[in-house]
Amino acid sequence: MEKQATLKEKFSIFGSRTVGRAAQREAEEEGGRCGLNKAEFMERVQQSNEACQRGDFQAAVSLYGDALRADPQNCILYSNRSAALLKLGRYQASLDDAVKACLLNPKWPKAYFRQGVALQYLGRHADALAAFASGLAQDPKSLQLLVGMVEAAMKSPLRESLEPTYQQLQKMKLDKSPFVVVSVIGQELLTAAHHTASVVVLESALKIGTCSLKLRGSVFSALSSAHWSLGNTEKSTGYMQQDLEVSKTLGDQTGECRAHGNLGSAFFSKGNYREALTNHRHQLVLAMKLKDREAASMALSSLGHVYTAIGDYPNALASHKQCVLLAKQSKDQLSEARELGNMGAVYIAMGDFENAVQCHEQHLGIAKALTSKREEARAYSNLGSAYHYHRNFDKAMSYHTHVLELAQELEEQPIEMRAYAGLGHAARCMQDLERAKQYHQQQLAIAEGLKDRAAEGRASSNLGT
């Protein structure tokens, strides 16, 4: 990026003039109602314009300060001082003024442009893109904002993944469509796990609008994922339902299948098992119509979890067994291993220890054959839980110790935390209360380090605190 003092942008950060004539008249009228009289205020504005034009940005900042002390509610003055501060390399101060301008006039696109440029120079690329998108939501016809957003994206870490897509948009003559550009950048932000910024950008795309129902549906789908990642389950579910309606309208059964799967998972997380069952059943029916084995397997696995949650163990077992068969047909050993683990958990819930252990040992065997340490740890953890249920605490501790060793080898703290929990429970059942306390203290320390409130609560409960 060039130094700001020599930067020659396609669009000046000040626009064609420091203050347009209409804007200047507005500023003068505002100034007349404040400490300076109209003539004095006009003089300050004129002097600040002249200072900017001759490149004396320090003087311009000072003059804008005088004017703002007279009229602290003038968004135009904050915007122009933001531009002058940017020229001086005072990027945080520039951003502060741009934010103030936006707060004073949230519908003014220029304020968002100022924010975007300042954020870009501060290296806050995702936030810069969110600012440009917010401006385009106010004025979709602003070429300055559109070009600014594309340039910011191409100077950001998104460039490598975004550039091929943008080149395709250019070939299709869609690179000047604000909805398309904003929605594509929003989905790139989502892929890069910039969830908060992606929500701002994608919701801006919806405000810009499009005649294409299919494109709008893709934004609904992306927004449901972004809100889900942020823990906004209600908003996420709302967008999932809109995504489903669009898919139905378009006769897009693949999209409908995906949306039902997402809704099923969302309702399951909220404890609404009836709606979860309904959606996963629809997902399964559509997957079978489409002959999509992977989607069918996902639907069956999800149904198995819902049936387990409501205590319908025969149907839960049948669902997971069908998943194992599909995984074998697809030669997907990892899925087969995981579904065997799920079957084992259902058998334990049914009180069938022998079959549970058999499933978990098969899970372990596949994990070892795949040399998947993470899956191996999961299988050992399941075996530990099974033997704990069977009151063979020595063997349970042996398996949880294997989990701990693998977790430390993998440097996976969530797995390590689970191992300490299992070891603590087994030690307590063996009446070794001091050792149980030590294990649960380790569990709590990891939970606190991960800032996982739910895990902290479980560990504290285990400690009796």
C-alpha positions as CSV (number, residue, x, y, z in Angstrom):
1,M,0.0,0.0,0.0
2,E,1.4,3.4,-0.9
3,K,2.0,6.1,1.7
4,Q,-1.0,8.2,2.2
5,A,0.8,11.4,1.3
6,T,1.4,10.3,-2.2
7,L,-1.6,8.1,-2.7
8,K,-3.5,8.9,-5.9
9,E,-6.8,7.1,-5.7
10,K,-9.3,6.8,-8.5
11,F,-11.7,8.6,-6.1
12,S,-10.2,11.2,-3.8
13,I,-10.9,10.7,-0.2
14,F,-12.2,14.3,-0.2
15,G,-14.4,13.9,-3.3
16,S,-14.3,16.5,-6.1
17,R,-14.2,19.3,-3.6
18,T,-13.6,19.3,0.1
19,V,-17.1,20.3,0.8
20,G,-19.7,20.4,-2.0
21,R,-21.7,23.6,-2.5
22,A,-24.9,22.2,-1.1
23,A,-23.1,20.6,1.8
24,Q,-21.2,23.8,2.4
25,R,-24.5,25.8,2.6
26,E,-25.8,23.2,5.1
27,A,-22.7,23.5,7.2
28,E,-22.9,27.3,7.1
29,E,-26.6,27.2,8.2
30,E,-25.7,24.9,11.0
31,G,-22.8,27.1,12.1
32,G,-25.0,30.1,12.2
33,R,-27.0,28.5,14.9
34,C,-23.9,28.0,17.1
35,G,-21.2,30.1,18.8
36,L,-19.8,31.6,15.6
37,N,-21.9,33.9,13.5
38,K,-22.6,32.9,9.9
39,A,-19.8,35.0,8.5
40,E,-17.2,33.5,10.9
41,F,-18.4,30.0,10.3
42,M,-18.2,30.5,6.5
43,E,-14.7,31.8,7.0
44,R,-13.6,28.7,9.0
45,V,-15.1,26.4,6.3
46,Q,-13.5,28.3,3.5
47,Q,-10.1,28.3,5.3
48,S,-10.3,24.6,5.9
49,N,-11.1,24.0,2.2
50,E,-8.2,26.1,1.2
51,A,-5.9,24.3,3.6
52,C,-6.9,20.9,2.2
53,Q,-6.4,22.1,-1.4
54,R,-2.9,23.3,-0.7
55,G,-2.1,20.1,1.2
56,D,-1.8,21.7,4.7
57,F,-3.8,19.0,6.4
58,Q,-2.5,19.9,9.9
59,A,-4.0,23.4,9.5
60,A,-7.2,21.9,8.1
61,V,-7.6,19.6,11.1
62,S,-7.2,22.6,13.4
63,L,-9.7,24.7,11.5
64,Y,-12.2,21.8,11.4
65,G,-11.8,21.6,15.1
66,D,-12.7,25.3,15.5
67,A,-15.8,24.8,13.4
68,L,-16.8,21.6,15.3
69,R,-16.5,23.4,18.6
70,A,-19.1,25.8,17.3
71,D,-21.2,23.0,15.8
72,P,-20.5,19.6,17.3
73,Q,-23.5,18.0,15.6
74,N,-22.2,18.6,12.0
75,C,-21.6,15.3,10.3
76,I,-20.0,17.0,7.2
77,L,-17.3,18.6,9.3
78,Y,-16.5,15.3,11.0
79,S,-16.3,13.5,7.7
80,N,-14.0,16.1,6.2
81,R,-11.8,16.2,9.3
82,S,-11.6,12.4,9.0
83,A,-10.2,12.7,5.5
84,A,-7.6,15.3,6.6
85,L,-6.6,13.1,9.6
86,L,-6.1,10.2,7.2
87,K,-3.8,12.3,5.1
88,L,-1.7,12.8,8.3
89,G,-1.5,9.1,8.9
90,R,-3.7,9.5,12.1
91,Y,-5.8,6.5,11.2
92,Q,-7.5,5.8,14.5
93,A,-8.5,9.5,14.9
94,S,-9.7,9.4,11.3
95,L,-11.9,6.4,12.1
96,D,-13.3,8.0,15.2
97,D,-14.4,11.0,13.2
98,A,-15.9,8.8,10.5
99,V,-17.9,6.8,13.1
100,K,-19.1,10.1,14.7
101,A,-20.3,11.3,11.3
102,C,-22.1,8.0,10.8
103,L,-23.8,8.2,14.2
104,L,-25.0,11.8,13.4
105,N,-26.3,10.8,10.0
106,P,-26.7,7.0,9.6
107,K,-28.1,7.3,6.1
108,W,-25.1,9.2,4.7
109,P,-23.0,6.9,2.4
110,K,-19.9,9.2,2.6
111,A,-19.6,8.5,6.3
112,Y,-19.3,4.7,5.6
113,F,-16.8,5.4,2.9
114,R,-14.6,7.3,5.4
115,Q,-14.9,4.4,7.9
116,G,-13.9,1.9,5.2
117,V,-10.8,3.7,4.2
118,A,-9.6,4.3,7.8
119,L,-10.3,0.7,8.8
120,Q,-8.3,-0.5,5.7
121,Y,-5.3,1.6,6.8
122,L,-5.6,0.2,10.3
123,G,-5.4,-3.3,8.8
124,R,-8.9,-4.2,9.9
125,H,-9.8,-5.6,6.5
126,A,-13.0,-7.4,7.4
127,D,-14.4,-4.4,9.2
128,A,-13.5,-2.2,6.3
129,L,-15.5,-4.4,3.9
130,A,-18.4,-4.3,6.3
131,A,-18.3,-0.4,6.3
132,F,-18.2,-0.2,2.5
133,A,-21.1,-2.7,2.3
134,S,-23.1,-0.6,4.8
135,G,-22.6,2.4,2.6
136,L,-23.7,0.6,-0.5
137,A,-26.9,-0.5,1.4
138,Q,-27.6,3.3,1.7
139,D,-26.6,4.1,-1.9
140,P,-26.3,1.1,-4.2
141,K,-25.5,3.4,-7.1
142,S,-22.3,4.8,-5.5
143,L,-19.4,3.8,-7.8
144,Q,-17.0,5.2,-5.2
145,L,-18.2,2.8,-2.5
146,L,-18.3,-0.2,-4.9
147,V,-14.8,0.4,-6.2
148,G,-13.6,1.1,-2.7
149,M,-15.0,-2.2,-1.5
150,V,-13.4,-4.2,-4.4
151,E,-10.0,-2.5,-3.9
152,A,-10.2,-3.2,-0.1
153,A,-11.0,-6.8,-0.7
154,M,-8.2,-7.2,-3.2
155,K,-5.7,-5.7,-0.7
156,S,-7.0,-8.0,2.1
157,P,-6.1,-11.7,2.9
158,L,-9.2,-12.6,1.0
159,R,-7.6,-11.8,-2.3
160,E,-6.3,-15.4,-3.1
161,S,-9.7,-17.0,-2.8
162,L,-11.7,-14.0,-4.1
163,E,-9.8,-13.1,-7.2
164,P,-10.8,-16.1,-9.4
165,T,-14.5,-15.5,-8.5
166,Y,-14.2,-11.8,-9.3
167,Q,-12.6,-12.5,-12.6
168,Q,-15.6,-14.8,-13.4
169,L,-17.9,-11.9,-12.5
170,Q,-16.0,-9.6,-14.8
171,K,-16.4,-12.1,-17.7
172,M,-20.2,-12.3,-16.9
173,K,-20.4,-8.5,-16.7
174,L,-21.6,-8.8,-13.1
175,D,-18.7,-7.0,-11.5
176,K,-20.7,-3.7,-11.5
177,S,-23.7,-5.3,-9.8
178,P,-23.6,-4.1,-6.2
179,F,-25.7,-7.0,-4.9
180,V,-23.6,-9.6,-6.6
181,V,-20.2,-8.1,-5.5
182,V,-21.4,-7.5,-1.9
183,S,-22.9,-11.0,-1.6
184,V,-19.8,-12.7,-3.0
185,I,-17.5,-10.8,-0.6
186,G,-19.9,-11.6,2.3
187,Q,-19.7,-15.3,1.5
188,E,-15.9,-15.1,1.3
189,L,-15.8,-13.4,4.7
190,L,-18.0,-16.3,6.1
191,T,-15.7,-18.9,4.6
192,A,-12.8,-17.1,6.3
193,A,-14.6,-17.2,9.7
194,H,-15.1,-13.4,9.9
195,H,-18.7,-14.1,11.1
196,T,-19.6,-10.7,12.5
197,A,-18.4,-8.8,9.4
198,S,-20.0,-11.4,7.1
199,V,-23.4,-10.8,8.7
200,V,-23.1,-7.0,8.1
201,V,-22.0,-7.5,4.5
202,L,-24.6,-10.2,3.7
203,E,-27.5,-8.2,5.3
204,S,-26.3,-5.2,3.3
205,A,-26.7,-7.3,0.2
206,L,-30.3,-8.0,1.1
207,K,-30.9,-4.3,1.6
208,I,-29.4,-3.5,-1.8
209,G,-31.8,-6.2,-3.3
210,T,-31.9,-8.3,-6.4
211,C,-34.6,-9.6,-8.8
212,S,-33.0,-13.1,-8.7
213,L,-34.7,-15.4,-6.2
214,K,-31.9,-17.9,-6.5
215,L,-29.3,-15.3,-5.5
216,R,-31.3,-14.1,-2.6
217,G,-31.7,-17.7,-1.4
218,S,-27.9,-18.1,-1.4
219,V,-27.6,-15.1,0.8
220,F,-30.3,-16.4,3.2
221,S,-28.3,-19.7,3.4
222,A,-25.1,-17.9,4.1
223,L,-26.7,-15.7,6.7
224,S,-28.1,-18.7,8.5
225,S,-24.6,-20.1,8.8
226,A,-23.1,-16.9,9.9
227,H,-25.7,-16.3,12.6
228,W,-25.4,-19.9,13.7
229,S,-21.6,-19.5,14.2
230,L,-22.3,-16.4,16.3
231,G,-24.8,-18.2,18.5
232,N,-27.7,-16.2,17.2
233,T,-30.0,-19.3,16.9
234,E,-33.3,-17.4,16.5
235,K,-32.0,-15.2,13.6
236,S,-30.2,-18.2,12.1
237,T,-33.5,-20.3,12.2
238,G,-35.3,-17.4,10.6
239,Y,-32.9,-17.2,7.6
240,M,-33.0,-21.1,7.3
241,Q,-36.8,-20.9,6.9
242,Q,-36.5,-18.2,4.3
243,D,-33.9,-20.3,2.5
244,L,-36.3,-23.2,2.6
245,E,-39.2,-21.1,1.1
246,V,-37.0,-19.9,-1.7
247,S,-35.8,-23.5,-2.5
248,K,-39.4,-24.7,-2.6
249,T,-40.5,-21.8,-4.9
250,L,-37.6,-22.6,-7.2
251,G,-38.3,-26.4,-7.1
252,D,-34.7,-26.8,-5.9
253,Q,-34.9,-30.1,-4.1
254,T,-31.1,-30.1,-3.2
255,G,-31.5,-26.7,-1.6
256,E,-34.7,-27.9,0.1
257,C,-32.9,-31.0,1.5
258,R,-30.1,-28.8,2.8
259,A,-32.5,-26.3,4.5
260,H,-34.5,-29.1,6.2
261,G,-31.2,-30.5,7.5
262,N,-30.1,-27.1,8.9
263,L,-33.5,-26.5,10.5
264,G,-33.5,-30.0,12.0
265,S,-30.2,-29.3,13.7
266,A,-31.3,-25.8,14.9
267,F,-34.5,-27.2,16.4
268,F,-32.6,-30.0,18.0
269,S,-30.2,-27.5,19.7
270,K,-33.2,-25.7,21.1
271,G,-34.7,-28.9,22.5
272,N,-37.6,-28.8,20.0
273,Y,-37.4,-32.5,19.2
274,R,-40.8,-32.7,17.4
275,E,-39.8,-30.0,14.8
276,A,-36.3,-31.6,14.6
277,L,-37.8,-35.0,13.7
278,T,-40.2,-33.4,11.1
279,N,-37.3,-31.6,9.4
280,H,-34.9,-34.5,9.4
281,R,-37.6,-36.8,8.0
282,H,-38.2,-34.4,5.2
283,Q,-34.4,-34.2,4.7
284,L,-34.2,-38.0,4.4
285,V,-37.1,-38.3,2.0
286,L,-35.6,-35.7,-0.3
287,A,-32.1,-37.2,-0.1
288,M,-33.6,-40.6,-1.1
289,K,-35.4,-39.0,-4.0
290,L,-32.2,-37.3,-5.1
291,K,-30.2,-40.6,-4.5
292,D,-27.8,-38.5,-2.5
293,R,-26.2,-41.1,-0.2
294,E,-24.2,-38.6,1.8
295,A,-27.3,-36.4,2.6
296,A,-29.3,-39.5,3.5
297,S,-26.5,-40.6,5.9
298,M,-26.5,-37.2,7.5
299,A,-30.3,-37.3,7.9
300,L,-30.3,-40.8,9.4
301,S,-27.5,-39.9,11.8
302,S,-29.4,-36.7,12.9
303,L,-32.6,-38.8,13.3
304,G,-30.6,-41.2,15.5
305,H,-29.6,-38.4,17.8
306,V,-33.1,-37.0,18.0
307,Y,-34.6,-40.5,18.8
308,T,-31.9,-40.9,21.5
309,A,-32.8,-37.6,23.0
310,I,-36.5,-38.5,23.3
311,G,-35.7,-42.0,24.6
312,D,-36.9,-43.9,21.5
313,Y,-33.9,-46.2,21.5
314,P,-35.1,-48.8,19.0
315,N,-35.6,-46.2,16.3
316,A,-32.3,-44.5,17.3
317,L,-30.4,-47.8,16.9
318,A,-32.1,-48.5,13.5
319,S,-31.1,-45.1,12.2
320,H,-27.5,-45.4,13.2
321,K,-27.4,-49.0,11.8
322,Q,-28.6,-47.7,8.4
323,C,-25.8,-45.1,8.6
324,V,-23.2,-47.8,9.1
325,L,-24.6,-49.7,6.1
326,L,-24.5,-46.6,3.9
327,A,-20.9,-45.8,5.1
328,K,-19.8,-49.4,4.2
329,Q,-21.4,-49.1,0.7
330,S,-19.6,-45.8,0.2
331,K,-16.4,-47.2,1.7
332,D,-16.4,-44.2,4.1
333,Q,-14.5,-45.8,7.0
334,L,-14.5,-42.6,9.1
335,S,-18.3,-42.2,9.0
336,E,-18.6,-46.0,9.7
337,A,-16.4,-45.6,12.8
338,R,-18.4,-42.7,14.1
339,E,-21.7,-44.3,13.6
340,L,-20.5,-47.4,15.4
341,G,-19.7,-45.1,18.3
342,N,-23.2,-43.7,18.1
343,M,-24.6,-47.2,18.1
344,G,-22.5,-48.0,21.2
345,A,-23.9,-45.0,23.0
346,V,-27.5,-46.1,22.2
347,Y,-26.8,-49.7,23.4
348,I,-25.5,-48.2,26.7
349,A,-28.7,-46.2,27.1
350,M,-30.6,-49.5,26.5
351,G,-28.5,-51.2,29.2
352,D,-26.9,-53.6,26.6
353,F,-23.3,-53.4,27.8
354,E,-22.0,-56.3,25.7
355,N,-23.2,-54.9,22.3
356,A,-22.0,-51.4,23.4
357,V,-18.5,-52.6,24.0
358,Q,-18.5,-54.5,20.8
359,C,-19.4,-51.4,18.8
360,H,-16.8,-49.2,20.6
361,E,-14.1,-51.8,20.0
362,Q,-15.0,-51.9,16.3
363,H,-14.9,-48.1,16.3
364,L,-11.4,-48.2,17.9
365,G,-10.2,-50.8,15.4
366,I,-11.2,-48.7,12.4
367,A,-9.7,-45.5,14.0
368,K,-6.3,-47.3,14.5
369,A,-6.4,-48.7,10.9
370,L,-7.0,-45.1,9.7
371,T,-4.2,-43.8,12.0
372,S,-6.7,-41.2,13.2
373,K,-5.5,-40.2,16.7
374,R,-8.5,-38.0,17.2
375,E,-11.0,-40.7,16.3
376,E,-9.0,-43.1,18.5
377,A,-9.4,-40.8,21.4
378,R,-13.1,-40.6,20.8
379,A,-13.4,-44.4,20.8
380,Y,-11.3,-44.8,24.0
381,S,-13.5,-42.2,25.7
382,N,-16.6,-44.1,24.7
383,L,-15.1,-47.3,26.0
384,G,-14.2,-45.5,29.3
385,S,-17.8,-44.4,29.6
386,A,-19.1,-47.9,28.9
387,Y,-17.0,-49.5,31.5
388,H,-17.9,-46.8,34.0
389,Y,-21.5,-47.6,33.4
390,H,-20.7,-51.2,34.0
391,R,-19.0,-50.2,37.3
392,N,-15.6,-51.5,36.2
393,F,-13.8,-48.3,37.3
394,D,-10.3,-49.6,37.0
395,K,-10.8,-50.3,33.3
396,A,-12.7,-47.0,32.8
397,M,-9.6,-45.2,34.2
398,S,-7.3,-47.1,31.9
399,Y,-9.3,-46.0,28.9
400,H,-9.6,-42.4,30.0
401,T,-5.8,-42.4,30.6
402,H,-5.4,-43.4,26.9
403,V,-7.6,-40.4,26.0
404,L,-5.5,-38.1,28.1
405,E,-2.3,-39.3,26.4
406,L,-3.7,-38.9,22.9
407,A,-5.1,-35.4,23.8
408,Q,-1.7,-34.2,25.0
409,E,0.0,-35.7,21.9
410,L,-2.6,-33.9,19.7
411,E,-2.4,-30.7,21.9
412,E,-6.2,-30.8,21.9
413,Q,-7.4,-29.2,25.1
414,P,-11.2,-30.0,24.7
415,I,-10.3,-33.7,24.4
416,E,-7.9,-33.4,27.4
417,M,-10.6,-31.7,29.4
418,R,-13.0,-34.6,28.6
419,A,-10.3,-37.1,29.7
420,Y,-9.9,-35.4,33.1
421,A,-13.6,-35.4,33.6
422,G,-13.8,-39.1,32.9
423,L,-10.8,-39.8,35.2
424,G,-12.3,-37.6,38.0
425,H,-15.7,-39.5,37.9
426,A,-14.0,-42.9,38.0
427,A,-11.7,-41.8,40.9
428,R,-14.6,-40.5,42.9
429,C,-16.6,-43.8,42.4
430,M,-13.5,-45.6,43.6
431,Q,-13.6,-43.4,46.7
432,D,-10.3,-41.8,45.8
433,L,-11.6,-38.3,46.5
434,E,-8.3,-36.5,46.6
435,R,-7.3,-37.8,43.1
436,A,-10.9,-37.0,41.9
437,K,-10.5,-33.5,43.1
438,Q,-7.1,-33.1,41.3
439,Y,-8.6,-34.3,38.0
440,H,-11.6,-32.0,38.2
441,Q,-9.3,-29.1,39.1
442,Q,-7.4,-29.8,35.9
443,Q,-10.7,-30.0,34.0
444,L,-11.7,-26.6,35.4
445,A,-8.4,-25.0,34.6
446,I,-8.7,-26.0,30.9
447,A,-12.3,-24.8,30.8
448,E,-11.3,-21.4,32.2
449,G,-8.4,-21.2,29.7
450,L,-10.8,-22.0,26.8
451,K,-13.3,-19.5,28.2
452,D,-16.0,-22.2,27.9
453,R,-18.6,-21.2,30.4
454,A,-20.7,-24.4,30.1
455,A,-17.6,-26.5,30.6
456,E,-16.6,-24.3,33.6
457,G,-20.0,-25.0,35.1
458,R,-19.7,-28.7,34.7
459,A,-16.2,-28.8,36.2
460,S,-17.3,-26.6,39.1
461,S,-20.3,-28.9,39.7
462,N,-17.9,-31.9,39.7
463,L,-15.8,-30.2,42.4
464,G,-18.9,-29.3,44.4
465,T,-18.2,-25.6,44.2
